[in-house]
Amino acid sequence: MSSRSQVLIVDDEAELRDNLSAVLEYEGFQVVTAASGAEGIHLMSAQRFDVILLDLIMPGQDGIDTMLEMRRFNNQTRYIIMTAYATVNTAVQAIRKGASDYLSKPFRVEELVAVIKRSLEEARFERQIVACNLDKTLTSLANPIRRRIIELMGCAPLLRMTDISQALEIDDHTKTMFHLRTLKEAGLLHQPDDKSYALTPAGSNAFNLLRLFNNRES
């Protein structure tokens, strides 16, 4: 991956920290470890992490209390609680306090990597939502034709109205023009010249949102 995601492992078991670090480094993540909640909080205060793996039961300060302190530094970091004593109540408590997921020890490497990647995807999805003018964007994309236009525009830097009509199999150019104007008024499209259309930055965010929705459905 071009920009390596930053992962912090907080666990009092040295062997587990080393094993997890080796696995995640192999998977392409950049990994830092801490032996206690206090050490993890100190690292968090000085460095940004995308995902933090927290052991639930640790001497001095447990994983949930550690997470609550860490969240003061960065509310976009995703937290995954690790525990050998997983119950439904444990999971519910962790999620309510702000964890994005939890893992029951012992867990498989594939499960760990999948949970981390899912958490990163959720964080990216939330950033895309924040970057959009959500009310106007969702209203604009409520129509399936307009969603299709955004998907077409996301795959081509410039398209003419006639190209869009042909791709949509719409014979009535007036209908195509109506949808293009609606997307333009919503700030999702602009016209670099008199004949062509292109996505604005907000339109690119909308395209990414649609792609994420489609990936989730599939």
N, C-alpha and C positions, 0 to 999 in steps of 0.2 A: 504494500500500500504506500502511496506517495507521501501521505502525511500520517505518520504512525500515531494511533490512538494511545493516550497515556493511561496506564492502569496502575493503581496503588493496591497492594495486598497488605491487609492488616490482620495478622494472626500470631499468636504467641508460640505456635509450634514451628520451630526453625526448619525442620525437614519438609513440612508441608509448604512453607513459604518458598523454599528453594525449588521444590518440584513444580509448583504452580508457576513460578517465575520462569523456569526453563521451558515449560510447555507454552506459555503465552508469548515468550520471546520468539520461539520457533514459529508461532502462528502469525508473527508480524507486529505484535504489540510492543510498546516500550513500557517496561515494568520497573516499578520502585516498590520496595517492601518496608514494612514496619513491624516491630515485635510487640507493640502495645497500642492501645487507643491514644494515649498521650503522645507517643511518637508520631502516630498517623496524623493527629491534629496539627502538630508542629510542621510536618511536611505539607499538609494541606494549606496552611497559612502562607506558605512561601511559593507554592507551585500549583498550577492548574492540572487537574486530572479529569479525564472523561468518564472513567468508571472506577469505583472503589469496591473491592471485595473485602467484606468485614466479617470476621468471626464473631458469632453471637456471644459466646461465653469466653471471656478473657479476664485474667486477674486485674483488679483495680477498677477497670471501666469496661462495661460490656459494649457490644457492637452497636446497639440501638442508641445508647447515650452518646457514644462516640460520633455516630452519624448525626445526631441532633446538633452537636457542637460544630461539626464540619460544615453543615448546611449554611452556617452563618457566612462562610467564605465564598461559596459559589452555589447558587441554586440550580445550575444547569448540570452539575455532576450527577451521574446515576450511581445508585448504591445497590449492591447485591449482598444480602446477608447469607453467610454460610453457617450451618449448624448441624451437629450430630444428633440433636434432640428435636427434630422438626415435628411439629403438630400443626393442625389447622389453626389453632389459636396463635401459635408462634408466627405463622405466616401472615395471618390477618393483622397482628400487632405490628409486624415489621412494615407491611404495606401502608398501614394507617399512619405510621410515623414518618414515612417518606421513602422507603425502599422501593425500587422498581421491580425487584424479584428476589427470590431466595433459592438456595441450593442445600439439599440434604446430603451431609457427609455419610459415607463416601460417595462421590459422584464421578461420572465418566468424563474424560477429557472432552468428548464431543458435546456433552451436555453443557459443560462449562463454557466452551467457545460459543455455542449457540445462544446461551443466555446473554453473554457479553455483547455479541453482535446484535441481538434483538434490542438490548438496552440502548446501544448506540444508534440504531435505526429510529427508535422512539424519540431520542433526543434530537435527531436531525429533523424528524417529522414536526416536532414542536417548534423548532427554530424556523421552519418554513412557514408554519401557521402565523407565528409572530411577525415574520417579515411581510406577510400579505396584509392588505386592508381586508380583513376576513369577511365582514358583512357584504361588502360590495363584490368581492371575489366570488363568494359562494352563490350570491344571487346571479352573477353573470354566468357561472358554470352550472347552474341548475338545468339549463337546456342542453340536451345531448349533442345538438349540432355545434354549439359553441365549445363544448368540451372537445369534440372531435377537431375543431379548428385549432384549438390550443395544442392538441397532440400533434397535428400536422405541422404547425409552426415550430414546435420544439425539435422537429427533425430536419428543418430546413431554415437557413438564415433569412431568406427572403422568398415570399410567394406572392404572385399576382392574384387578383380576385378570380380571374378565369381559371387559374390552376387550382384554386381552392374549390371552386364550383365543380370542376371536373372530378377532383378527388372525392368530393362529397356526393357526386352524382346528382347535383341539383341543376335543373335546366333553367330555373327562374333566377336570374342574376340579382333581381331585386331582393329576393329572400336572403341570398348570400350577403349582399350589401347591408341589409338590416342587422344581421348577426355580427358582421365586422364592425359596424358602427357602435353596436352595444359593447363589444369588447374594447373598442378604442376609448369610449366614454368611461369605461371602468378602469382605464389606465393599464390594460393588459397588452394592448397592441399600439403600435405607432406606424406612421408612414414615412420612411426615409426619403421616398420620392413620390410622385403623383400616382404611380401605378402599383407599387409594391407595399407589402405589409411585413412587419417583423415584431417579435416579442419585445416588450419592455422588460426591465429587471423584475417588475412585479409579475409580468406574464411568464417569465422564466420560473419564478417561484411557484406560480400556479401550475405550470407544466410538471414541476417536480412533485407537487402535491398529488396531482392526478396519477403520476407514475407510482408513487408510494401507495395510493389507494388501490391501484390495479394490482400491485405486487401482493398486497395483503389479501385481496380477494382470491388471487390465484394460489 
